[in-house]
């Protein structure tokens, strides 16, 4: 049976890797170090997810169309409005970014909870 990467599985794997990295680097587990390490993972996933969300929203469609049209006209050596069809960039990206947003949001939630726990219990 084929194992599928779901956001929950990736989230759990990243949490385990963060704890292992914390044990290797700092030789202890503390809320402070857990906050710092999970923030790096959360920022990685959220940056990819938000970049995908901004592209799929259609924000860059006109820019993409203009650049493709300019490159087409330069290559063909003509400056006319011939039949030129470009699939919008928002349709190409699809909804794959939601996976990264879910994993990044979960990691950010863990980061915030460990930061609160740090100020409540360790400080």
KOLGU-4560 file (N, C-alpha, C; in nm, 3 decimals, padded with zeros to 5 digits):
<recs>
<n_xx: 00.083 n_yy: -00.118 n_zz: 00.000 ca_xx: 00.000 ca_yy: 00.000 ca_zz: 00.000 c_xx: 00.089 c_yy: 00.125 c_zz: 00.000 mol: A seq: 1 type: UNK>
<n_xx: 00.052 n_yy: 00.221 n_zz: -00.083 ca_xx: 00.131 ca_yy: 00.342 ca_zz: -00.098 c_xx: 00.102 c_yy: 00.440 c_zz: 00.016 mol: A seq: 2 type: UNK>
<n_xx: 00.209 n_yy: 00.489 n_zz: 00.078 ca_xx: 00.194 ca_yy: 00.587 ca_zz: 00.185 c_xx: 00.178 c_yy: 00.726 c_zz: 00.122 mol: A seq: 3 type: UNK>
<n_xx: 00.078 n_yy: 00.799 n_zz: 00.167 ca_xx: 00.052 ca_yy: 00.932 ca_zz: 00.114 c_xx: 00.092 c_yy: 01.036 c_zz: 00.218 mol: A seq: 4 type: UNK>
<n_xx: 00.157 n_yy: 01.142 n_zz: 00.172 ca_xx: 00.196 ca_yy: 01.250 ca_zz: 00.262 c_xx: 00.076 c_yy: 01.341 c_zz: 00.284 mol: A seq: 5 type: UNK>
<n_xx: 00.021 n_yy: 01.336 n_zz: 00.403 ca_xx: -00.087 ca_yy: 01.426 ca_zz: 00.440 c_xx: -00.029 c_yy: 01.537 c_zz: 00.526 mol: A seq: 6 type: UNK>
<n_xx: -00.100 n_yy: 01.649 n_zz: 00.540 ca_xx: -00.047 ca_yy: 01.756 ca_zz: 00.625 c_xx: -00.021 c_yy: 01.712 c_zz: 00.769 mol: A seq: 7 type: UNK>
<n_xx: -00.105 n_yy: 01.623 n_zz: 00.822 ca_xx: -00.086 ca_yy: 01.577 ca_zz: 00.961 c_xx: 00.042 c_yy: 01.495 c_zz: 00.973 mol: A seq: 8 type: UNK>
<n_xx: 00.066 n_yy: 01.407 n_zz: 00.876 ca_xx: 00.188 ca_yy: 01.326 ca_zz: 00.881 c_xx: 00.313 c_yy: 01.412 c_zz: 00.867 mol: A seq: 9 type: UNK>
<n_xx: 00.312 n_yy: 01.504 n_zz: 00.774 ca_xx: 00.428 ca_yy: 01.591 ca_zz: 00.756 c_xx: 00.449 c_yy: 01.677 c_zz: 00.880 mol: A seq: 10 type: UNK>
<n_xx: 00.340 n_yy: 01.725 n_zz: 00.938 ca_xx: 00.349 ca_yy: 01.804 ca_zz: 01.061 c_xx: 00.415 c_yy: 01.724 c_zz: 01.173 mol: A seq: 11 type: UNK>
<n_xx: 00.371 n_yy: 01.599 n_zz: 01.190 ca_xx: 00.427 ca_yy: 01.515 ca_zz: 01.295 c_xx: 00.575 c_yy: 01.483 c_zz: 01.268 mol: A seq: 12 type: UNK>
<n_xx: 00.609 n_yy: 01.458 n_zz: 01.143 ca_xx: 00.749 ca_yy: 01.430 ca_zz: 01.109 c_xx: 00.836 c_yy: 01.552 c_zz: 01.138 mol: A seq: 13 type: UNK>
<n_xx: 00.788 n_yy: 01.670 n_zz: 01.102 ca_xx: 00.866 ca_yy: 01.792 ca_zz: 01.126 c_xx: 00.881 c_yy: 01.817 c_zz: 01.276 mol: A seq: 14 type: UNK>
<n_xx: 00.777 n_yy: 01.792 n_zz: 01.354 ca_xx: 00.786 ca_yy: 01.810 ca_zz: 01.499 c_xx: 00.891 c_yy: 01.715 c_zz: 01.557 mol: A seq: 15 type: UNK>
<n_xx: 00.889 n_yy: 01.590 n_zz: 01.514 ca_xx: 00.988 ca_yy: 01.493 ca_zz: 01.563 c_xx: 01.128 c_yy: 01.535 c_zz: 01.522 mol: A seq: 16 type: UNK>
<n_xx: 01.144 n_yy: 01.581 n_zz: 01.400 ca_xx: 01.276 ca_yy: 01.629 ca_zz: 01.356 c_xx: 01.322 c_yy: 01.751 c_zz: 01.434 mol: A seq: 17 type: UNK>
<n_xx: 01.230 n_yy: 01.839 n_zz: 01.468 ca_xx: 01.265 ca_yy: 01.957 ca_zz: 01.548 c_xx: 01.312 c_yy: 01.916 c_zz: 01.687 mol: A seq: 18 type: UNK>
<n_xx: 01.243 n_yy: 01.820 n_zz: 01.748 ca_xx: 01.283 ca_yy: 01.775 ca_zz: 01.882 c_xx: 01.418 c_yy: 01.704 c_zz: 01.876 mol: A seq: 19 type: UNK>
<n_xx: 01.440 n_yy: 01.622 n_zz: 01.773 ca_xx: 01.569 ca_yy: 01.556 ca_zz: 01.758 c_xx: 01.681 c_yy: 01.657 c_zz: 01.735 mol: A seq: 20 type: UNK>
<n_xx: 01.655 n_yy: 01.757 n_zz: 01.652 ca_xx: 01.753 ca_yy: 01.861 ca_zz: 01.628 c_xx: 01.783 c_yy: 01.939 c_zz: 01.756 mol: A seq: 21 type: UNK>
<n_xx: 01.681 n_yy: 01.962 n_zz: 01.834 ca_xx: 01.699 ca_yy: 02.031 ca_zz: 01.961 c_xx: 01.785 c_yy: 01.950 c_zz: 02.057 mol: A seq: 22 type: UNK>
<n_xx: 01.761 n_yy: 01.820 n_zz: 02.062 ca_xx: 01.843 ca_yy: 01.733 ca_zz: 02.147 c_xx: 01.988 c_yy: 01.728 c_zz: 02.100 mol: A seq: 23 type: UNK>
<n_xx: 02.009 n_yy: 01.726 n_zz: 01.971 ca_xx: 02.145 ca_yy: 01.721 ca_zz: 01.918 c_xx: 02.218 c_yy: 01.853 c_zz: 01.941 mol: A seq: 24 type: UNK>
<n_xx: 02.151 n_yy: 01.964 n_zz: 01.916 ca_xx: 02.217 ca_yy: 02.094 ca_zz: 01.925 c_xx: 02.235 c_yy: 02.143 c_zz: 02.069 mol: A seq: 25 type: UNK>
<n_xx: 02.131 n_yy: 02.130 n_zz: 02.150 ca_xx: 02.133 ca_yy: 02.192 ca_zz: 02.282 c_xx: 02.145 c_yy: 02.092 c_zz: 02.397 mol: A seq: 26 type: UNK>
<n_xx: 02.136 n_yy: 01.963 n_zz: 02.369 ca_xx: 02.147 ca_yy: 01.857 ca_zz: 02.469 c_xx: 02.038 c_yy: 01.863 c_zz: 02.576 mol: A seq: 27 type: UNK>
<n_xx: 01.931 n_yy: 01.933 n_zz: 02.548 ca_xx: 01.817 ca_yy: 01.941 ca_zz: 02.638 c_xx: 01.694 c_yy: 01.983 c_zz: 02.560 mol: A seq: 28 type: UNK>
<n_xx: 01.578 n_yy: 01.960 n_zz: 02.620 ca_xx: 01.453 ca_yy: 02.005 ca_zz: 02.561 c_xx: 01.396 c_yy: 02.114 c_zz: 02.650 mol: A seq: 29 type: UNK>
<n_xx: 01.375 n_yy: 02.231 n_zz: 02.591 ca_xx: 01.316 ca_yy: 02.341 ca_zz: 02.666 c_xx: 01.216 c_yy: 02.412 c_zz: 02.575 mol: A seq: 30 type: UNK>
<n_xx: 01.125 n_yy: 02.483 n_zz: 02.638 ca_xx: 01.024 ca_yy: 02.556 ca_zz: 02.561 c_xx: 01.088 c_yy: 02.663 c_zz: 02.473 mol: A seq: 31 type: UNK>
<n_xx: 01.192 n_yy: 02.725 n_zz: 02.524 ca_xx: 01.259 ca_yy: 02.832 ca_zz: 02.450 c_xx: 01.320 c_yy: 02.780 c_zz: 02.319 mol: A seq: 32 type: UNK>
<n_xx: 01.395 n_yy: 02.673 n_zz: 02.327 ca_xx: 01.459 ca_yy: 02.617 ca_zz: 02.208 c_xx: 01.356 c_yy: 02.556 c_zz: 02.113 mol: A seq: 33 type: UNK>
<n_xx: 01.251 n_yy: 02.497 n_zz: 02.167 ca_xx: 01.146 ca_yy: 02.441 ca_zz: 02.082 c_xx: 01.077 c_yy: 02.553 c_zz: 02.004 mol: A seq: 34 type: UNK>
<n_xx: 01.055 n_yy: 02.665 n_zz: 02.069 ca_xx: 00.994 ca_yy: 02.780 ca_zz: 02.001 c_xx: 01.081 c_yy: 02.826 c_zz: 01.885 mol: A seq: 35 type: UNK>
<n_xx: 01.210 n_yy: 02.839 n_zz: 01.908 ca_xx: 01.299 ca_yy: 02.887 ca_zz: 01.803 c_xx: 01.307 c_yy: 02.791 c_zz: 01.685 mol: A seq: 36 type: UNK>
<n_xx: 01.320 n_yy: 02.662 n_zz: 01.713 ca_xx: 01.338 ca_yy: 02.566 ca_zz: 01.605 c_xx: 01.208 c_yy: 02.546 c_zz: 01.526 mol: A seq: 37 type: UNK>
<n_xx: 01.094 n_yy: 02.540 n_zz: 01.594 ca_xx: 00.969 ca_yy: 02.522 ca_zz: 01.519 c_xx: 00.934 c_yy: 02.647 c_zz: 01.438 mol: A seq: 38 type: UNK>
<n_xx: 00.982 n_yy: 02.763 n_zz: 01.482 ca_xx: 00.958 ca_yy: 02.884 ca_zz: 01.405 c_xx: 01.027 c_yy: 02.877 c_zz: 01.269 mol: A seq: 39 type: UNK>
<n_xx: 01.147 n_yy: 02.821 n_zz: 01.264 ca_xx: 01.216 ca_yy: 02.806 ca_zz: 01.136 c_xx: 01.136 c_yy: 02.717 c_zz: 01.041 mol: A seq: 40 type: UNK>
<n_xx: 01.087 n_yy: 02.606 n_zz: 01.091 ca_xx: 01.007 ca_yy: 02.518 ca_zz: 01.007 c_xx: 00.878 c_yy: 02.583 c_zz: 00.963 mol: A seq: 41 type: UNK>
<n_xx: 00.811 n_yy: 02.653 n_zz: 01.057 ca_xx: 00.685 ca_yy: 02.721 ca_zz: 01.024 c_xx: 00.707 c_yy: 02.829 c_zz: 00.918 mol: A seq: 42 type: UNK>
<n_xx: 00.815 n_yy: 02.905 n_zz: 00.933 ca_xx: 00.840 ca_yy: 03.011 ca_zz: 00.835 c_xx: 00.868 c_yy: 02.954 c_zz: 00.697 mol: A seq: 43 type: UNK>
<n_xx: 00.940 n_yy: 02.842 n_zz: 00.690 ca_xx: 00.967 ca_yy: 02.779 ca_zz: 00.561 c_xx: 00.837 c_yy: 02.738 c_zz: 00.492 mol: A seq: 44 type: UNK>
<n_xx: 00.751 n_yy: 02.667 n_zz: 00.563 ca_xx: 00.625 ca_yy: 02.620 ca_zz: 00.504 c_xx: 00.530 c_yy: 02.736 c_zz: 00.474 mol: A seq: 45 type: UNK>
<n_xx: 00.525 n_yy: 02.836 n_zz: 00.561 ca_xx: 00.433 ca_yy: 02.948 ca_zz: 00.539 c_xx: 00.478 c_yy: 03.036 c_zz: 00.422 mol: A seq: 46 type: UNK>
<n_xx: 00.608 n_yy: 03.054 n_zz: 00.405 ca_xx: 00.655 ca_yy: 03.135 ca_zz: 00.292 c_xx: 00.618 c_yy: 03.068 c_zz: 00.161 mol: A seq: 47 type: UNK>
<n_xx: 00.640 n_yy: 02.937 n_zz: 00.151 ca_xx: 00.602 ca_yy: 02.865 ca_zz: 00.029 c_xx: 00.451 c_yy: 02.870 c_zz: 00.009 mol: A seq: 48 type: UNK>
<n_xx: 00.374 n_yy: 02.847 n_zz: 00.115 ca_xx: 00.229 ca_yy: 02.848 ca_zz: 00.104 c_xx: 00.172 c_yy: 02.983 c_zz: 00.068 mol: A seq: 49 type: UNK>
<n_xx: 00.223 n_yy: 03.089 n_zz: 00.127 ca_xx: 00.173 ca_yy: 03.222 ca_zz: 00.096 c_xx: 00.214 c_yy: 03.267 c_zz: -00.044 mol: A seq: 50 type: UNK>
<n_xx: 00.332 n_yy: 03.226 n_zz: -00.088 ca_xx: 00.373 ca_yy: 03.256 ca_zz: -00.225 c_xx: 00.280 c_yy: 03.186 c_zz: -00.324 mol: A seq: 51 type: UNK>
<n_xx: 00.249 n_yy: 03.061 n_zz: -00.297 ca_xx: 00.154 ca_yy: 02.989 ca_zz: -00.384 c_xx: 00.015 c_yy: 03.050 c_zz: -00.380 mol: A seq: 52 type: UNK>
<n_xx: -00.027 n_yy: 03.096 n_zz: -00.262 ca_xx: -00.160 ca_yy: 03.158 ca_zz: -00.250 c_xx: -00.167 c_yy: 03.289 c_zz: -00.328 mol: A seq: 53 type: UNK>
<n_xx: -00.060 n_yy: 03.367 n_zz: -00.323 ca_xx: -00.062 ca_yy: 03.494 ca_zz: -00.397 c_xx: -00.059 c_yy: 03.471 c_zz: -00.547 mol: A seq: 54 type: UNK>
<n_xx: 00.010 n_yy: 03.368 n_zz: -00.591 ca_xx: 00.012 ca_yy: 03.338 ca_zz: -00.735 c_xx: -00.125 c_yy: 03.285 c_zz: -00.780 mol: A seq: 55 type: UNK>
<n_xx: -00.183 n_yy: 03.195 n_zz: -00.701 ca_xx: -00.310 ca_yy: 03.135 ca_zz: -00.743 c_xx: -00.428 c_yy: 03.231 c_zz: -00.730 mol: A seq: 56 type: UNK>
<n_xx: -00.410 n_yy: 03.342 n_zz: -00.660 ca_xx: -00.519 ca_yy: 03.439 ca_zz: -00.648 c_xx: -00.539 c_yy: 03.519 c_zz: -00.777 mol: A seq: 57 type: UNK>
<n_xx: -00.442 n_yy: 03.513 n_zz: -00.868 ca_xx: -00.453 ca_yy: 03.587 ca_zz: -00.993 c_xx: -00.381 c_yy: 03.719 c_zz: -00.991 mol: A seq: 58 type: UNK>
<n_xx: -00.305 n_yy: 03.745 n_zz: -00.886 ca_xx: -00.236 ca_yy: 03.872 ca_zz: -00.873 c_xx: -00.131 c_yy: 03.892 c_zz: -00.982 mol: A seq: 59 type: UNK>
<n_xx: -00.063 n_yy: 03.784 n_zz: -01.023 ca_xx: 00.045 ca_yy: 03.795 ca_zz: -01.121 c_xx: 00.002 c_yy: 03.753 c_zz: -01.261 mol: A seq: 60 type: UNK>
<n_xx: -00.125 n_yy: 03.733 n_zz: -01.285 ca_xx: -00.170 ca_yy: 03.686 ca_zz: -01.417 c_xx: -00.139 c_yy: 03.785 c_zz: -01.528 mol: A seq: 61 type: UNK>
<n_xx: -00.167 n_yy: 03.913 n_zz: -01.506 ca_xx: -00.143 ca_yy: 04.012 ca_zz: -01.611 c_xx: 00.006 c_yy: 04.027 c_zz: -01.638 mol: A seq: 62 type: UNK>
<n_xx: 00.087 n_yy: 04.029 n_zz: -01.533 ca_xx: 00.232 ca_yy: 04.040 ca_zz: -01.549 c_xx: 00.286 c_yy: 03.920 c_zz: -01.627 mol: A seq: 63 type: UNK>
<n_xx: 00.239 n_yy: 03.800 n_zz: -01.592 ca_xx: 00.281 ca_yy: 03.678 ca_zz: -01.662 c_xx: 00.240 c_yy: 03.684 c_zz: -01.809 mol: A seq: 64 type: UNK>
<n_xx: 00.118 n_yy: 03.726 n_zz: -01.836 ca_xx: 00.070 ca_yy: 03.738 ca_zz: -01.974 c_xx: 00.154 c_yy: 03.838 c_zz: -02.052 mol: A seq: 65 type: UNK>
<n_xx: 00.185 n_yy: 03.953 n_zz: -01.991 ca_xx: 00.263 ca_yy: 04.056 ca_zz: -02.060 c_xx: 00.403 c_yy: 04.009 c_zz: -02.092 mol: A seq: 66 type: UNK>
<n_xx: 00.466 n_yy: 03.942 n_zz: -01.999 ca_xx: 00.602 ca_yy: 03.893 ca_zz: -02.023 c_xx: 00.603 c_yy: 03.783 c_zz: -02.129 mol: A seq: 67 type: UNK>
<n_xx: 00.506 n_yy: 03.695 n_zz: -02.126 ca_xx: 00.500 ca_yy: 03.589 ca_zz: -02.228 c_xx: 00.473 c_yy: 03.648 c_zz: -02.366 mol: A seq: 68 type: UNK>
<n_xx: 00.387 n_yy: 03.748 n_zz: -02.372 ca_xx: 00.356 ca_yy: 03.811 ca_zz: -02.500 c_xx: 00.478 c_yy: 03.885 c_zz: -02.554 mol: A seq: 69 type: UNK>
<n_xx: 00.550 n_yy: 03.956 n_zz: -02.467 ca_xx: 00.670 ca_yy: 04.027 ca_zz: -02.510 c_xx: 00.776 c_yy: 03.928 c_zz: -02.558 mol: A seq: 70 type: UNK>
<n_xx: 00.796 n_yy: 03.820 n_zz: -02.487 ca_xx: 00.894 ca_yy: 03.720 ca_zz: -02.529 c_xx: 00.853 c_yy: 03.655 c_zz: -02.661 mol: A seq: 71 type: UNK>
<n_xx: 00.723 n_yy: 03.630 n_zz: -02.679 ca_xx: 00.673 ca_yy: 03.573 ca_zz: -02.804 c_xx: 00.699 c_yy: 03.667 c_zz: -02.922 mol: A seq: 72 type: UNK>
<n_xx: 00.672 n_yy: 03.795 n_zz: -02.902 ca_xx: 00.691 ca_yy: 03.892 ca_zz: -03.009 c_xx: 00.839 c_yy: 03.912 c_zz: -03.041 mol: A seq: 73 type: UNK>
<n_xx: 00.925 n_yy: 03.907 n_zz: -02.944 ca_xx: 01.069 ca_yy: 03.922 ca_zz: -02.968 c_xx: 01.121 c_yy: 03.800 c_zz: -03.044 mol: A seq: 74 type: UNK>
<n_xx: 01.077 n_yy: 03.683 n_zz: -03.004 ca_xx: 01.122 ca_yy: 03.560 ca_zz: -03.071 c_xx: 01.074 c_yy: 03.553 c_zz: -03.215 mol: A seq: 75 type: UNK>
<n_xx: 00.950 n_yy: 03.590 n_zz: -03.238 ca_xx: 00.893 ca_yy: 03.579 ca_zz: -03.372 c_xx: 00.928 c_yy: 03.698 c_zz: -03.461 mol: A seq: 76 type: UNK>
<n_xx: 00.976 n_yy: 03.806 n_zz: -03.401 ca_xx: 01.018 ca_yy: 03.921 ca_zz: -03.480 c_xx: 00.904 c_yy: 04.006 c_zz: -03.531 mol: A seq: 77 type: UNK>
<n_xx: 00.791 n_yy: 03.999 n_zz: -03.467 ca_xx: 00.678 ca_yy: 04.082 ca_zz: -03.510 c_xx: 00.613 c_yy: 04.144 c_zz: -03.386 mol: A seq: 78 type: UNK>
<n_xx: 00.547 n_yy: 04.254 n_zz: -03.410 ca_xx: 00.484 ca_yy: 04.326 ca_zz: -03.300 c_xx: 00.334 c_yy: 04.339 c_zz: -03.326 mol: A seq: 79 type: UNK>
<n_xx: 00.271 n_yy: 04.231 n_zz: -03.356 ca_xx: 00.128 ca_yy: 04.236 ca_zz: -03.382 c_xx: 00.055 c_yy: 04.153 c_zz: -03.277 mol: A seq: 80 type: UNK>
<n_xx: -00.076 n_yy: 04.169 n_zz: -03.276 ca_xx: -00.158 ca_yy: 04.092 ca_zz: -03.183 c_xx: -00.213 c_yy: 03.968 c_zz: -03.253 mol: A seq: 81 type: UNK>
<n_xx: -00.123 n_yy: 03.881 n_zz: -03.294 ca_xx: -00.165 ca_yy: 03.755 ca_zz: -03.354 c_xx: -00.231 c_yy: 03.668 c_zz: -03.248 mol: A seq: 82 type: UNK>
<n_xx: -00.277 n_yy: 03.554 n_zz: -03.294 ca_xx: -00.338 ca_yy: 03.460 ca_zz: -03.200 c_xx: -00.235 c_yy: 03.417 c_zz: -03.098 mol: A seq: 83 type: UNK>
<n_xx: -00.252 n_yy: 03.466 n_zz: -02.979 ca_xx: -00.157 ca_yy: 03.435 ca_zz: -02.871 c_xx: -00.238 c_yy: 03.399 c_zz: -02.748 mol: A seq: 84 type: UNK>
<n_xx: -00.230 n_yy: 03.274 n_zz: -02.708 ca_xx: -00.306 ca_yy: 03.227 ca_zz: -02.593 c_xx: -00.210 c_yy: 03.174 c_zz: -02.488 mol: A seq: 85 type: UNK>
<n_xx: -00.222 n_yy: 03.229 n_zz: -02.368 ca_xx: -00.142 ca_yy: 03.184 ca_zz: -02.256 c_xx: -00.237 c_yy: 03.144 c_zz: -02.145 mol: A seq: 86 type: UNK>
<n_xx: -00.213 n_yy: 03.027 n_zz: -02.089 ca_xx: -00.294 ca_yy: 02.983 ca_zz: -01.976 c_xx: -00.258 c_yy: 03.070 c_zz: -01.855 mol: A seq: 87 type: UNK>
<n_xx: -00.356 n_yy: 03.124 n_zz: -01.784 ca_xx: -00.325 ca_yy: 03.211 ca_zz: -01.669 c_xx: -00.244 c_yy: 03.137 c_zz: -01.563 mol: A seq: 88 type: UNK>
<n_xx: -00.152 n_yy: 03.210 n_zz: -01.504 ca_xx: -00.064 ca_yy: 03.152 ca_zz: -01.402 c_xx: -00.143 c_yy: 03.099 c_zz: -01.283 mol: A seq: 89 type: UNK>
<n_xx: -00.255 n_yy: 03.162 n_zz: -01.251 ca_xx: -00.336 ca_yy: 03.117 ca_zz: -01.139 c_xx: -00.398 c_yy: 02.980 c_zz: -01.166 mol: A seq: 90 type: UNK>
<n_xx: -00.424 n_yy: 02.948 n_zz: -01.292 ca_xx: -00.478 ca_yy: 02.816 ca_zz: -01.328 c_xx: -00.369 c_yy: 02.709 c_zz: -01.327 mol: A seq: 91 type: UNK>
<n_xx: -00.246 n_yy: 02.749 n_zz: -01.354 ca_xx: -00.135 ca_yy: 02.654 ca_zz: -01.357 c_xx: -00.099 c_yy: 02.609 c_zz: -01.216 mol: A seq: 92 type: UNK>
<n_xx: -00.099 n_yy: 02.701 n_zz: -01.120 ca_xx: -00.058 ca_yy: 02.669 ca_zz: -00.984 c_xx: -00.160 c_yy: 02.579 c_zz: -00.915 mol: A seq: 93 type: UNK>
<n_xx: -00.286 n_yy: 02.609 n_zz: -00.928 ca_xx: -00.389 ca_yy: 02.526 ca_zz: -00.865 c_xx: -00.400 c_yy: 02.552 c_zz: -00.715 mol: A seq: 94 type: UNK>
<n_xx: -00.431 n_yy: 02.447 n_zz: -00.638 ca_xx: -00.450 ca_yy: 02.461 ca_zz: -00.493 c_xx: -00.348 c_yy: 02.381 c_zz: -00.413 mol: A seq: 95 type: UNK>
<n_xx: -00.232 n_yy: 02.353 n_zz: -00.469 ca_xx: -00.129 ca_yy: 02.278 ca_zz: -00.398 c_xx: -00.070 c_yy: 02.353 c_zz: -00.280 mol: A seq: 96 type: UNK>
<n_xx: -00.091 n_yy: 02.483 n_zz: -00.276 ca_xx: -00.033 ca_yy: 02.564 ca_zz: -00.169 c_xx: -00.102 c_yy: 02.540 c_zz: -00.035 mol: A seq: 97 type: UNK>
<n_xx: -00.223 n_yy: 02.489 n_zz: -00.035 ca_xx: -00.296 ca_yy: 02.470 ca_zz: 00.091 c_xx: -00.228 c_yy: 02.367 c_zz: 00.181 mol: A seq: 98 type: UNK>
<n_xx: -00.160 n_yy: 02.269 n_zz: 00.122 ca_xx: -00.084 ca_yy: 02.171 ca_zz: 00.199 c_xx: 00.021 c_yy: 02.241 c_zz: 00.284 mol: A seq: 99 type: UNK>
<n_xx: 00.098 n_yy: 02.331 n_zz: 00.222 ca_xx: 00.203 ca_yy: 02.403 ca_zz: 00.293 c_xx: 00.147 c_yy: 02.498 c_zz: 00.397 mol: A seq: 100 type: UNK>
<n_xx: 00.033 n_yy: 02.559 n_zz: 00.367 ca_xx: -00.029 ca_yy: 02.648 ca_zz: 00.465 c_xx: -00.077 c_yy: 02.572 c_zz: 00.589 mol: A seq: 101 type: UNK>
<n_xx: -00.131 n_yy: 02.452 n_zz: 00.569 ca_xx: -00.177 ca_yy: 02.373 ca_zz: 00.683 c_xx: -00.062 c_yy: 02.329 c_zz: 00.771 mol: A seq: 102 type: UNK>
<n_xx: 00.046 n_yy: 02.280 n_zz: 00.711 ca_xx: 00.162 ca_yy: 02.237 ca_zz: 00.788 c_xx: 00.226 c_yy: 02.357 c_zz: 00.858 mol: A seq: 103 type: UNK>
<n_xx: 00.243 n_yy: 02.467 n_zz: 00.787 ca_xx: 00.303 ca_yy: 02.586 ca_zz: 00.846 c_xx: 00.219 c_yy: 02.646 c_zz: 00.957 mol: A seq: 104 type: UNK>
<n_xx: 00.087 n_yy: 02.643 n_zz: 00.942 ca_xx: -00.001 ca_yy: 02.695 ca_zz: 01.048 c_xx: 00.006 c_yy: 02.608 c_zz: 01.173 mol: A seq: 105 type: UNK>
<n_xx: 00.012 n_yy: 02.478 n_zz: 01.154 ca_xx: 00.027 ca_yy: 02.388 ca_zz: 01.269 c_xx: 00.158 c_yy: 02.410 c_zz: 01.342 mol: A seq: 106 type: UNK>
<n_xx: 00.265 n_yy: 02.427 n_zz: 01.267 ca_xx: 00.395 ca_yy: 02.453 ca_zz: 01.330 c_xx: 00.397 c_yy: 02.588 c_zz: 01.400 mol: A seq: 107 type: UNK>
<n_xx: 00.333 n_yy: 02.687 n_zz: 01.339 ca_xx: 00.328 ca_yy: 02.818 ca_zz: 01.403 c_xx: 00.245 c_yy: 02.813 c_zz: 01.531 mol: A seq: 108 type: UNK>
<n_xx: 00.140 n_yy: 02.734 n_zz: 01.532 ca_xx: 00.060 ca_yy: 02.715 ca_zz: 01.652 c_xx: 00.144 c_yy: 02.651 c_zz: 01.764 mol: A seq: 109 type: UNK>
<n_xx: 00.221 n_yy: 02.549 n_zz: 01.729 ca_xx: 00.310 ca_yy: 02.486 ca_zz: 01.828 c_xx: 00.413 c_yy: 02.588 c_zz: 01.877 mol: A seq: 110 type: UNK>
<n_xx: 00.465 n_yy: 02.668 n_zz: 01.788 ca_xx: 00.562 ca_yy: 02.771 ca_zz: 01.825 c_xx: 00.502 c_yy: 02.870 c_zz: 01.924 mol: A seq: 111 type: UNK>
<n_xx: 00.383 n_yy: 02.916 n_zz: 01.899 ca_xx: 00.317 ca_yy: 03.013 ca_zz: 01.988 c_xx: 00.284 c_yy: 02.949 c_zz: 02.123 mol: A seq: 112 type: UNK>
<n_xx: 00.237 n_yy: 02.824 n_zz: 02.121 ca_xx: 00.205 ca_yy: 02.756 ca_zz: 02.247 c_xx: 00.329 c_yy: 02.732 c_zz: 02.332 mol: A seq: 113 type: UNK>
<n_xx: 00.440 n_yy: 02.695 n_zz: 02.267 ca_xx: 00.563 ca_yy: 02.676 ca_zz: 02.346 c_xx: 00.618 c_yy: 02.809 c_zz: 02.395 mol: A seq: 114 type: UNK>
<n_xx: 00.596 n_yy: 02.916 n_zz: 02.321 ca_xx: 00.639 ca_yy: 03.048 ca_zz: 02.369 c_xx: 00.557 c_yy: 03.091 c_zz: 02.491 mol: A seq: 115 type: UNK>
<n_xx: 00.428 n_yy: 03.065 n_zz: 02.487 ca_xx: 00.342 ca_yy: 03.096 ca_zz: 02.604 c_xx: 00.384 c_yy: 03.010 c_zz: 02.722 mol: A seq: 116 type: UNK>
<n_xx: 00.410 n_yy: 02.881 n_zz: 02.698 ca_xx: 00.454 ca_yy: 02.791 ca_zz: 02.805 c_xx: 00.588 c_yy: 02.837 c_zz: 02.861 mol: A seq: 117 type: UNK>
<n_xx: 00.676 n_yy: 02.887 n_zz: 02.779 ca_xx: 00.805 ca_yy: 02.937 ca_zz: 02.826 c_xx: 00.785 c_yy: 03.052 c_zz: 02.925 mol: A seq: 118 type: UNK>
<n_xx: 00.700 n_yy: 03.147 n_zz: 02.891 ca_xx: 00.677 ca_yy: 03.261 ca_zz: 02.979 c_xx: 00.597 c_yy: 03.224 c_zz: 03.103 mol: A seq: 119 type: UNK>
<n_xx: 00.516 n_yy: 03.121 n_zz: 03.097 ca_xx: 00.438 ca_yy: 03.081 ca_zz: 03.213 c_xx: 00.517 c_yy: 02.991 c_zz: 03.310 mol: A seq: 120 type: UNK>
<n_xx: 00.599 n_yy: 02.901 n_zz: 03.258 ca_xx: 00.660 ca_yy: 02.799 ca_zz: 03.342 c_xx: 00.811 c_yy: 02.813 c_zz: 03.362 mol: A seq: 121 type: UNK>
<n_xx: 00.885 n_yy: 02.852 n_zz: 03.260 ca_xx: 01.031 ca_yy: 02.854 ca_zz: 03.273 c_xx: 01.086 c_yy: 02.987 c_zz: 03.316 mol: A seq: 122 type: UNK>
<n_xx: 01.019 n_yy: 03.089 n_zz: 03.295 ca_xx: 01.076 ca_yy: 03.220 ca_zz: 03.322 c_xx: 01.059 c_yy: 03.260 c_zz: 03.463 mol: A seq: 123 type: UNK>
</recs>
